Amino acid sequence: MTWIGVTDRNAAWFSPEGGASRAAEASWPPGTMMPRGTLVVETRLPSSERPRTLLSFERSHPWPGAFSLQALPGGNIVLVEAQGADTRTAVLPCPYDDRTDIARLSFAWDAPRRMGRLSIERLGPGGAHTVALPDTRPMLLDDLRDLMLKPQRREMGRDVILAAVSDQVEPVGPMPGLTPHTPIATHLGERPVHALRRGDLVVTDRGDLVPVLQVIRRTVPAMGSFRPIRLRAGYFGLTRDIVVAPHQNLVMRGSDVEYMFGREAVLVPARHLVNNVSALPAEGPDLVTLFQVLLPGHEVLMASGCGLASLFIGRLRRKPEDLAATLLAPFDRSRLPEHARPAWPELRPFEAITLATNRAA
């Protein structure tokens, strides 16, 4: 299993048996612990001269306990966890000056392995930043249920978009961004991305044939910044609709791109293109599985006429500790490529919004 609970401003569910069953009442013995897992909080980082609570709760039974994530002035993120008289604190410096984009905080614990981590990553470029948490403890299943389902038992900051809990240590770092049936151009014609395998040849926007090194996949809640985007045929060069993750980069060209940014092409995340006409939030199940292909270089894939960026990993293989926290951890580090730079520059949020607004005018 993986995700067992999600909450945002409009909906929530929690079920250790899986998302479909929607178990709201406890079907487990009181005091049941979850030995490993991940609590994810998506938020806009508040600009404030005082501490801001992102997510917190307190309890008195079966023993006193508390948990909180706070954003401090200056950018630090502080995690406080208390069980009985034992209180532990971790501080994660926030490396991002731009407060306009969404950040994803991940608190992961693995009590049997006596390890944990607190990570922050934003949806655009920049990678994940992590502090290790030694000797982490399991969390109570009742606490996690209350965090997801009982607003009266928690405090959730106004800047928080989504909170979710998984029963696994979730990866951080490079994310796949294509839904399973996204048609990718190959030397044998279009194939759904989920069917691609190592060694298959994909066709880039330049007409080159490039071998697939790996295909990665990840299942995530279809809410918050994970909610897929439907790109409609007739726009972006598409001959039929496709559905991608909000962070998936599209390649955009044109005279306006050259005039505004001085480049032949730029990368624009799908979330900045949503206008409910050419791009709109997709409907679907609670969980979505995303795929992406890793190529020797950072390339532009073709999907029904639309240019989509392949997976960009930079020089991640030079950082074994960072690599170990990602979806690429199972692969031979010596056989991973290095991407010196993206195929095209990725626009910052305000630049992408300006371009999208200009095209919609």
ChimeraX attribute file (.defattr): number of C-alpha atoms within 10 A of each C-alpha:
attribute: neighborCount
match mode: 1-to-1
recipient: residues
	/A:1	10
	/A:2	19
	/A:3	25
	/A:4	25
	/A:5	26
	/A:6	28
	/A:7	22
	/A:8	19
	/A:9	13
	/A:10	6
	/A:11	11
	/A:12	17
	/A:13	21
	/A:14	27
	/A:15	19
	/A:16	22
	/A:17	14
	/A:18	15
	/A:19	20
	/A:20	13
	/A:21	11
	/A:22	15
	/A:23	17
	/A:24	14
	/A:25	10
	/A:26	13
	/A:27	10
	/A:28	11
	/A:29	9
	/A:30	12
	/A:31	14
	/A:32	13
	/A:33	16
	/A:34	19
	/A:35	18
	/A:36	22
	/A:37	23
	/A:38	24
	/A:39	23
	/A:40	21
	/A:41	25
	/A:42	25
	/A:43	23
	/A:44	19
	/A:45	24
	/A:46	21
	/A:47	17
	/A:48	12
	/A:49	9
	/A:50	11
	/A:51	17
	/A:52	20
	/A:53	20
	/A:54	25
	/A:55	20
	/A:56	19
	/A:57	20
	/A:58	16
	/A:59	14
	/A:60	10
	/A:61	9
	/A:62	10
	/A:63	10
	/A:64	13
	/A:65	19
	/A:66	16
	/A:67	19
	/A:68	19
	/A:69	23
	/A:70	18
	/A:71	24
	/A:72	21
	/A:73	14
	/A:74	14
	/A:75	19
	/A:76	15
	/A:77	24
	/A:78	19
	/A:79	19
	/A:80	15
	/A:81	21
	/A:82	15
	/A:83	16
	/A:84	12
	/A:85	9
	/A:86	9
	/A:87	12
	/A:88	13
	/A:89	12
	/A:90	15
	/A:91	17
	/A:92	19
	/A:93	17
	/A:94	19
	/A:95	13
	/A:96	14
	/A:97	10
	/A:98	12
	/A:99	13
	/A:100	13
	/A:101	15
	/A:102	20
	/A:103	22
	/A:104	22
	/A:105	24
	/A:106	25
	/A:107	22
	/A:108	26
	/A:109	29
	/A:110	24
	/A:111	18
	/A:112	12
	/A:113	13
	/A:114	14
	/A:115	16
	/A:116	22
	/A:117	20
	/A:118	23
	/A:119	24
	/A:120	25
	/A:121	23
	/A:122	20
	/A:123	20
	/A:124	18
	/A:125	15
	/A:126	11
	/A:127	17
	/A:128	20
	/A:129	18
	/A:130	22
	/A:131	15
	/A:132	14
	/A:133	18
	/A:134	14
	/A:135	14
	/A:136	21
	/A:137	20
	/A:138	17
	/A:139	20
	/A:140	16
	/A:141	19
	/A:142	18
	/A:143	21
	/A:144	21
	/A:145	22
	/A:146	16
	/A:147	26
	/A:148	25
	/A:149	19
	/A:150	14
	/A:151	13
	/A:152	9
	/A:153	15
	/A:154	19
	/A:155	16
	/A:156	23
	/A:157	17
	/A:158	14
	/A:159	15
	/A:160	22
	/A:161	21
	/A:162	23
	/A:163	26
	/A:164	26
	/A:165	28
	/A:166	22
	/A:167	20
	/A:168	19
	/A:169	20
	/A:170	23
	/A:171	19
	/A:172	22
	/A:173	23
	/A:174	22
	/A:175	22
	/A:176	25
	/A:177	29
	/A:178	29
	/A:179	22
	/A:180	18
	/A:181	16
	/A:182	23
	/A:183	22
	/A:184	26
	/A:185	23
	/A:186	21
	/A:187	14
	/A:188	10
	/A:189	10
	/A:190	16
	/A:191	17
	/A:192	17
	/A:193	21
	/A:194	21
	/A:195	12
	/A:196	19
	/A:197	14
	/A:198	13
	/A:199	12
	/A:200	16
	/A:201	19
	/A:202	26
	/A:203	22
	/A:204	21
	/A:205	18
	/A:206	10
	/A:207	13
	/A:208	12
	/A:209	15
	/A:210	19
	/A:211	18
	/A:212	17
	/A:213	17
	/A:214	19
	/A:215	19
	/A:216	17
	/A:217	18
	/A:218	15
	/A:219	15
	/A:220	18
	/A:221	23
	/A:222	19
	/A:223	20
	/A:224	20
	/A:225	19
	/A:226	21
	/A:227	22
	/A:228	28
	/A:229	24
	/A:230	22
	/A:231	25
	/A:232	19
	/A:233	17
	/A:234	11
	/A:235	15
	/A:236	18
	/A:237	14
	/A:238	17
	/A:239	14
	/A:240	15
	/A:241	16
	/A:242	21
	/A:243	23
	/A:244	29
	/A:245	27
	/A:246	23
	/A:247	24
	/A:248	26
	/A:249	25
	/A:250	23
	/A:251	23
	/A:252	19
	/A:253	15
	/A:254	11
	/A:255	12
	/A:256	16
	/A:257	15
	/A:258	13
	/A:259	10
	/A:260	11
	/A:261	15
	/A:262	11
	/A:263	15
	/A:264	14
	/A:265	20
	/A:266	22
	/A:267	23
	/A:268	28
	/A:269	25
	/A:270	24
	/A:271	24
	/A:272	20
	/A:273	23
	/A:274	18
	/A:275	13
	/A:276	12
	/A:277	12
	/A:278	16
	/A:279	22
	/A:280	18
	/A:281	18
	/A:282	16
	/A:283	12
	/A:284	10
	/A:285	11
	/A:286	15
	/A:287	16
	/A:288	20
	/A:289	17
	/A:290	24
	/A:291	25
	/A:292	26
	/A:293	26
	/A:294	22
	/A:295	25
	/A:296	17
	/A:297	19
	/A:298	21
	/A:299	24
	/A:300	25
	/A:301	26
	/A:302	25
	/A:303	26
	/A:304	19
	/A:305	18
	/A:306	23
	/A:307	23
	/A:308	26
	/A:309	25
	/A:310	25
	/A:311	27
	/A:312	26
	/A:313	24
	/A:314	17
	/A:315	14
	/A:316	22
	/A:317	20
	/A:318	13
	/A:319	10
	/A:320	11
	/A:321	12
	/A:322	17
	/A:323	22
	/A:324	17
	/A:325	18
	/A:326	17
	/A:327	18
	/A:328	21
	/A:329	15
	/A:330	9
	/A:331	12
	/A:332	9
	/A:333	16
	/A:334	8
	/A:335	10
	/A:336	19
	/A:337	19
	/A:338	17
	/A:339	18
	/A:340	12
	/A:341	13
	/A:342	20
	/A:343	18
	/A:344	18
	/A:345	14
	/A:346	19
	/A:347	19
	/A:348	17
	/A:349	18
	/A:350	12
	/A:351	15
	/A:352	20
	/A:353	18
	/A:354	15
	/A:355	20
	/A:356	16
	/A:357	13
	/A:358	10
	/A:359	10
	/A:360	11
	/A:361	5
